[in-house]
Amino acid sequence: MDHTFLHWPFFEDRHRDLAAALDDWAGTELRHVDHADTDTACRDLVARLGQGGWLRHTGAAEGEALDVRSLCLIRETLARHDGLADFAFAMQGLGMGAVSLFGSASQREWLARTRAGRAIAGFALTEPGAGSDVAATATTARRDGGDWVLDGEKTYISNGGIADIYTIIARTGEAPGAKGLSAFLLPADTPGLEVAARIEVMAPHPLAHLRLTGVRLPADALIGQAGGGFRIAMSVLDVFRATVGAAALGFARRALDEALVRVQRPRADGGTLARLQMVQGHLADMALKVDAAALLVYRAAWTKDRGAPRVSREAAMAKLYATEAAQQVVDLAVQLHGGDGVKTGEIVESLYREVRALRIYEGASDVQRVVIARAVLEAAEGTGR
């Protein structure tokens, strides 16, 4: 793989060392994971990632910031090796992102467990009637004495059914819409929490529909302040949205690598596909999209690490372009493989299934366009244009 991007000015020596060490570890360790059962594989991957020390990057010490460049490099590297390994890593960070950024000392005890790979995390945000529109959340949390009582449904919840702990967003009603939401820490064994259904998707991942019926949580389950749930959720996505672009970048790099091997394979006539100008054109397009995606992803990560309070515009650009471009790169890799490209078990066939969901979760592509447009308009209004 081309590693020259690691010498771009976005990175420090510690990032280059991290990428090299993880690449070596993944090349050896991930070969031993049995993917026959998705739940078992995810548990195994979380344990391995914890033992390898990689999950420590999914949370920061109290008062410190997450290193977004490290998160992106790890997700890109893992995605290039194994899509499920990327998923397992990402959910430990996303699932406990609210605690890492806003959690109390007692809540951070869970963070210590997820960073060590001793507990699996989930982020319960999406609902049947509220996907990218978080402000439309209908799940409720009402006060009852010193407790909170939660009722509602969440769907397409990653790690649903295998998570030990969830961060859940519910409506507490301090104000209409987005201002009336709060975030809670919900242990998976809490009475009233039910895995109503497991959801099967084209790239196997543990997903579930959750039902909450009279779920009672103590007062200290509230993360941050009541009514601050939307801000918490957006702050978490502000960090992790760029990492989705990084995962897409990893899929795209692997697809390009597989295509390069394929087109240089000798044919019956003694030539190769690589000598054909049309094929060269496809390779050029793929390489261009990979580098452009990398620039946007690591610009967003670098900007956040430099102390920017919000990088909504940069993160939205990174996620939108990288995921859309990766879909196109993978599709071209499948095309260059011919019939083998759609054969079950081929790497590019697996990549084709893996990459599609990235254009939907953590804000669908059209939502990212809205975020970008609003940021551009606000900037124009601010300069009087």
Long-range contacts (C-beta under 8 A, 24 or more apart in sequence): 1-80, 1-253, 1-257, 2-253, 5-291, 5-294, 5-298, 8-295, 8-298, 10-69, 10-298, 10-299, 10-301, 10-302, 11-69, 11-298, 15-69, 15-70, 15-73, 18-70, 18-73, 18-74, 19-73, 19-77, 22-54, 22-73, 22-74, 22-77, 22-78, 23-77, 23-81, 25-52, 25-54, 26-77, 26-78, 26-81, 26-82, 26-85, 27-81, 30-78, 30-81, 30-82, 30-85, 33-82, 33-84, 33-85, 35-84, 35-204, 38-84, 38-204, 38-205, 38-206, 39-161, 39-162, 39-206, 41-84, 42-84, 42-87, 42-88, 42-120, 42-159, 42-162, 42-205, 42-206, 43-120, 43-162, 45-82, 45-84, 45-85, 45-88, 45-89, 46-88, 46-92, 46-117, 46-120, 47-117, 48-117, 49-85, 49-88, 49-89, 49-92, 49-117, 50-115, 50-116, 50-117, 50-118, 51-117, 54-89, 55-89, 55-92, 55-114, 55-115, 55-116, 55-117, 56-115, 57-93, 58-89, 58-92, 58-93, 58-96, 58-100, 58-114, 58-115, 59-93, 59-96, 59-99, 59-100, 59-111, 59-114, 59-115, 60-100, 62-105, 62-108, 65-305, 65-307, 66-93, 66-100, 66-101, 66-239, 67-305, 68-239, 68-242, 68-243, 68-300, 68-301, 68-304, 68-305, 69-298, 69-301, 69-302, 69-305, 71-239, 71-240, 71-243, 71-246, 71-301, 72-242, 72-243, 72-245, 72-246, 72-297, 72-298, 72-301, 73-246, 75-243, 75-244, 75-246, 75-247, 75-250, 76-246, 76-247, 76-249, 76-250, 76-253, 76-297, 77-250, 78-247, 78-250, 79-246, 79-247, 79-248, 79-249, 79-250, 79-251, 79-254, 79-354, 80-250, 80-251, 80-253, 80-254, 81-250, 81-254, 83-203, 83-251, 83-350, 83-351, 83-354, 84-204, 84-205, 86-247, 86-250, 87-158, 87-205, 90-240, 90-243, 90-244, 90-247, 91-120, 91-121, 91-122, 91-123, 91-158, 91-159, 92-117, 92-120, 92-121, 93-240, 93-243, 94-121, 94-123, 94-158, 94-236, 94-240, 94-362, 95-120, 95-121, 95-122, 95-123, 95-158, 95-159, 95-163, 95-165, 95-166, 95-167, 96-121, 96-165, 96-167, 97-123, 97-167, 97-235, 97-236, 97-239, 97-240, 98-167, 98-183, 98-223, 98-224, 98-232, 98-233, 98-235, 98-236, 99-167, 99-185, 99-223, 101-232, 101-235, 101-236, 101-239, 102-183, 102-223, 102-224, 102-228, 102-232, 102-235, 103-185, 103-223, 104-220, 104-223, 106-220, 107-185, 107-220, 107-223, 110-165, 110-185, 113-164, 113-165, 114-165, 119-164, 119-165, 120-159, 120-162, 120-163, 120-164, 120-165, 121-159, 121-163, 121-164, 121-165, 121-166, 121-167, 122-157, 122-158, 122-159, 122-160, 122-163, 122-165, 122-166, 122-167, 122-188, 123-157, 123-158, 123-166, 123-167, 123-236, 124-154, 124-157, 124-160, 124-166, 124-167, 124-168, 124-169, 124-186, 124-210, 125-154, 125-168, 125-169, 125-233, 126-154, 126-155, 126-156, 126-157, 127-152, 127-153, 127-154, 127-155, 128-153, 128-155, 131-156, 131-364, 132-363, 132-364, 132-367, 134-169, 134-178, 134-181, 134-230, 134-233, 134-234, 135-177, 135-178, 135-181, 135-230, 137-169, 137-170, 137-171, 137-181, 138-171, 139-168, 139-169, 139-170, 139-171, 139-212, 140-170, 140-171, 140-172, 140-173, 141-170, 141-171, 141-172, 141-182, 141-184, 141-217, 142-172, 142-173, 144-216, 146-218, 146-219, 147-216, 147-217, 147-218, 147-219, 148-172, 148-184, 148-216, 148-217, 148-218, 148-219, 148-221, 148-222, 149-214, 149-215, 149-216, 149-217, 150-184, 150-186, 150-192, 150-212, 150-214, 150-215, 150-216, 150-217, 151-212, 151-213, 151-214, 151-215, 152-211, 152-212, 153-196, 153-209, 153-210, 153-211, 153-212, 154-209, 154-210, 154-212, 155-199, 155-209, 155-210, 156-199, 156-207, 156-209, 156-361, 157-207, 157-208, 157-209, 157-210, 158-205, 158-206, 158-207, 158-361, 159-206, 160-195, 160-198, 160-199, 160-206, 160-207, 160-208, 160-209, 160-210, 161-195, 161-198, 161-206, 161-208, 162-206, 163-188, 164-188, 166-210, 167-223, 168-212, 169-229, 169-230, 169-232, 169-233, 170-229, 172-226, 172-227, 172-229, 174-226, 174-227, 175-227, 178-230, 179-227, 179-230, 180-227, 181-227, 181-229, 181-230, 181-233, 182-222, 182-223, 182-224, 182-225, 182-226, 182-227, 182-228, 182-229, 183-222, 183-223, 183-224, 183-228, 183-229, 183-232, 183-233, 184-217, 184-221, 184-222, 184-223, 185-217, 185-221, 185-223, 186-215, 186-217, 186-221, 190-215, 190-216, 190-217, 191-215, 191-216, 192-216, 201-357, 202-353, 202-356, 203-350, 203-353, 203-354, 203-356, 203-357, 234-312, 237-315, 237-362, 237-363, 238-304, 238-310, 238-311, 238-312, 238-315, 239-304, 240-362, 241-315, 241-316, 241-318, 241-319, 241-362, 241-363, 242-297, 242-300, 242-301, 242-304, 242-311, 242-314, 242-315, 242-318, 242-319, 243-301, 244-319, 244-322, 244-323, 244-358, 244-361, 244-362, 245-293, 245-296, 245-297, 245-300, 245-315, 245-318, 245-319, 245-321, 245-322, 245-323, 246-297, 246-301, 246-322, 247-358, 248-293, 248-319, 248-322, 248-323, 248-325, 248-326, 248-327, 248-355, 248-358, 249-290, 249-293, 249-294, 249-297, 249-322, 249-326, 251-326, 251-329, 251-330, 251-351, 251-354, 251-355, 251-358, 252-286, 252-289, 252-290, 252-293, 252-322, 252-325, 252-326, 252-329, 252-330, 252-355, 253-290, 254-347, 254-351, 255-286, 255-326, 255-329, 255-330, 255-332, 255-333, 255-348, 255-351, 256-283, 256-286, 256-287, 256-290, 256-329, 256-333, 258-333, 258-337, 258-347, 258-348, 258-351, 259-283, 259-286, 259-332, 259-333, 259-336, 259-337, 259-348, 262-333, 262-336, 262-337, 263-336, 273-336, 279-336, 282-332, 282-335, 282-336, 285-328, 285-332, 286-329, 286-332, 286-333, 289-325, 289-326, 289-328, 289-329, 290-325, 290-329, 292-321, 292-325, 293-318, 293-321, 293-322, 293-325, 293-326, 296-321, 296-322, 297-322, 312-371, 312-375, 313-371, 313-372, 313-375, 313-376, 316-363, 316-368, 316-371, 316-372, 316-375, 317-368, 317-372, 319-362, 319-363, 319-368, 320-365, 320-368, 320-369, 320-372, 323-355, 323-358, 323-359, 323-365, 324-359, 324-365, 326-355, 326-358, 327-355, 327-356, 327-359, 330-355
